[in-house]
Amino acid sequence: MRRGVGDSAERREVAAAAIVHAGRLLLAQRVSPPELAGLWELPGGKIEAGETPSEGLRRELREELGVETVVRGRIGADVPLPGAMVLRAYVVELESGTPTALEHAAVRWVDAEQLAAADLVPNDTVWLPDLTDLLESRT
């Protein structure tokens, strides 16, 4: 059976990491594109062909932050993106390393109150209730 263009099975995935440690969530500050530079996001990136979402997200976090991680379950709703892509968030645990802004302007840890006030990229705001619940359940 042929799937439609809008079918999620044909969408390329962009994975975002909800990394919580000591009751705080890690945010990364974008440097590009110009319209998003300076805004904060969950770190992550595009899953390459042949990678599982877990493999791709672990690779992206190694490249962007210099950390090793364990990817747990999904969190929040799918966020449709242009170009037949979909943005998905995953709960991620740090395995080793200290997050360093290798491809971002900065990284920072925020609690639920700071998250609510953060200047997030528009796509990540969809997950605010889910991320707040995650933070509150881990404190």
Disulfide bonds with the S-S distance in Angstrom:
none
